Amino acid sequence: MLRKPASSETIRRRLIILEMMTPLQINAKSIYANLVNLYGMEISIRRVQSDLKSLIDTFPERIEMDARDPSYGYYYRLPKDSRKHSSMSAAEAVCLELAFDYLTPLLPNKTLDPMTPYLKEAALVLNETQSTKMKQWKSKVLTIHEGLQLLPAKVNPKILQAIQIALFEGKAIAAKYQSKMKNFPSHYVLHPGGLVLRGRLSYLICAFDSDHSKIIYLPLHRFSGVEILGDDSALKKQKVQTLAKGLLGFKVADKKIKVSLKFSKMAGSHLSETPLSSKQKLTQTKDGFIKIEDSVTDDMELRFWIRAFGDSVEVLRPAKLREEFKQISHRMKKLYE
């Protein structure tokens, strides 16, 4: 009796499973999770196990059972000495590795774990490529992040995953969150709007259940518990780019201010190449300094940036900002007397 031909969906699913095979072990649960989360397939784990059995019989050179998995039958992998047929090009592999190097110090712990299989595939592709120039390109470029490199705040991977799911599903959450001003965590119902990475910290942009119009930001590392609720988030349809605009710069005032800053030549020369904005005005003063004039957001980021130059910059205008720095200099002087 002839077997019924596999449907196009079954063929597609099994091809994807074959692409997941590497020399490293993977179990049916992980394969199932990838098919559901990455490809949006509505299937059961039993179907996956049936696919694996059929693939081992049909493509023994591409997939084999390995050691027994106590929970899901067996582990699977690419047979020893078999070459993985990757659709990733050498150029794509180099781009992926460079992107990973750039992002690693910026993202919270475990955030990049889902990229591990792709990074290993990229390494295999580069190991097999015949282009020596392509292999060596990574040794010719380097990413250096500005400023003192602090360690990232530790975010509980389960908390991060729960928040990501809530955002993906557009749901509200019950959260246990501890402010740095409190000794014990508090319980809140929050309406998530998006995630924002800022330096070594990641924030949830959200609103309290009591007031959807007031948008707040909460550092992820201060969450100790998250439960996804059945109610939709009031910010479900909002774009995080809109919600977070001006929120994380510790804004002092809504309107921009016109600043005039006098830099030493050494400290201010870079602003001719990397200006504050396209409307920045740069002039050389008669006494050998550089004067910068521009309209900027009135926030704490501006003040942190100016402080970093120490006595190599003078705030000329506005008068209110100049007075702030005058008071800062007096306080610093007292500290060192």
BELWOSUL-V915771 format. One record per backbone hydrogen bond with DSSP energy under -0.5 kcal/mol. NH is the residue of the N-H (numbers start at 1). CO is the residue of the C=O. If there is no record, write none. Layout:
nh:NH co:CO
nh:NH co:CO
//
This chain:
nh:11 co:7
nh:12 co:8
nh:13 co:9
nh:14 co:10
nh:15 co:11
nh:16 co:12
nh:17 co:13
nh:18 co:14
nh:19 co:15
nh:20 co:16
nh:20 co:17
nh:21 co:17
nh:21 co:18
nh:22 co:24
nh:26 co:76
nh:28 co:74
nh:31 co:27
nh:32 co:28
nh:33 co:29
nh:34 co:30
nh:35 co:31
nh:36 co:32
nh:37 co:33
nh:38 co:34
nh:39 co:34
nh:40 co:36
nh:41 co:35
nh:43 co:41
nh:48 co:44
nh:49 co:45
nh:50 co:46
nh:51 co:47
nh:52 co:48
nh:53 co:49
nh:54 co:50
nh:55 co:51
nh:56 co:52
nh:57 co:53
nh:58 co:54
nh:59 co:55
nh:62 co:59
nh:63 co:59
nh:64 co:77
nh:66 co:75
nh:69 co:73
nh:70 co:68
nh:73 co:69
nh:74 co:72
nh:75 co:67
nh:76 co:26
nh:77 co:64
nh:78 co:22
nh:82 co:79
nh:86 co:84
nh:93 co:89
nh:94 co:90
nh:95 co:91
nh:96 co:92
nh:97 co:93
nh:98 co:94
nh:99 co:95
nh:100 co:96
nh:101 co:97
nh:102 co:98
nh:103 co:99
nh:104 co:100
nh:105 co:101
nh:106 co:103
nh:107 co:103
nh:111 co:108
nh:113 co:110
nh:115 co:112
nh:116 co:113
nh:119 co:115
nh:120 co:116
nh:121 co:117
nh:122 co:118
nh:123 co:119
nh:124 co:120
nh:125 co:121
nh:126 co:122
nh:127 co:123
nh:128 co:124
nh:129 co:125
nh:132 co:130
nh:135 co:131
nh:136 co:132
nh:137 co:133
nh:137 co:134
nh:139 co:136
nh:140 co:137
nh:141 co:138
nh:144 co:142
nh:150 co:148
nh:153 co:200
nh:155 co:153
nh:160 co:156
nh:161 co:157
nh:162 co:158
nh:163 co:159
nh:164 co:160
nh:165 co:161
nh:166 co:162
nh:167 co:163
nh:168 co:164
nh:169 co:165
nh:170 co:166
nh:171 co:166
nh:172 co:231
nh:173 co:190
nh:174 co:227
nh:175 co:173
nh:175 co:188
nh:176 co:225
nh:177 co:175
nh:177 co:186
nh:178 co:222
nh:179 co:177
nh:182 co:179
nh:186 co:177
nh:188 co:175
nh:190 co:173
nh:190 co:188
nh:191 co:207
nh:192 co:190
nh:193 co:205
nh:194 co:205
nh:196 co:203
nh:198 co:196
nh:198 co:201
nh:201 co:198
nh:203 co:196
nh:204 co:218
nh:205 co:194
nh:205 co:203
nh:206 co:204
nh:206 co:216
nh:207 co:191
nh:208 co:211
nh:208 co:214
nh:209 co:189
nh:211 co:208
nh:214 co:211
nh:215 co:213
nh:216 co:206
nh:218 co:204
nh:220 co:202
nh:222 co:219
nh:223 co:220
nh:224 co:176
nh:225 co:176
nh:227 co:174
nh:229 co:172
nh:233 co:170
nh:236 co:233
nh:238 co:235
nh:242 co:239
nh:243 co:239
nh:244 co:240
nh:245 co:242
nh:247 co:244
nh:248 co:244
nh:250 co:247
nh:251 co:246
nh:252 co:298
nh:253 co:298
nh:257 co:296
nh:259 co:257
nh:259 co:294
nh:260 co:317
nh:261 co:292
nh:262 co:314
nh:263 co:261
nh:263 co:290
nh:264 co:312
nh:268 co:264
nh:269 co:265
nh:271 co:268
nh:272 co:269
nh:273 co:270
nh:274 co:270
nh:280 co:277
nh:281 co:293
nh:282 co:280
nh:283 co:291
nh:285 co:289
nh:288 co:285
nh:290 co:263
nh:291 co:283
nh:292 co:261
nh:292 co:290
nh:293 co:281
nh:294 co:259
nh:296 co:257
nh:296 co:294
nh:299 co:297
nh:300 co:249
nh:300 co:250
nh:301 co:249
nh:303 co:299
nh:304 co:300
nh:305 co:301
nh:306 co:302
nh:307 co:303
nh:308 co:304
nh:309 co:306
nh:310 co:307
nh:312 co:309
nh:313 co:310
nh:314 co:262
nh:316 co:260
nh:316 co:314
nh:317 co:260
nh:322 co:318
nh:323 co:319
nh:324 co:320
nh:325 co:321
nh:326 co:322
nh:327 co:323
nh:328 co:324
nh:329 co:325
nh:330 co:326
nh:331 co:327
nh:332 co:328
nh:333 co:329
nh:334 co:330
nh:335 co:331
nh:336 co:332
nh:337 co:334
//
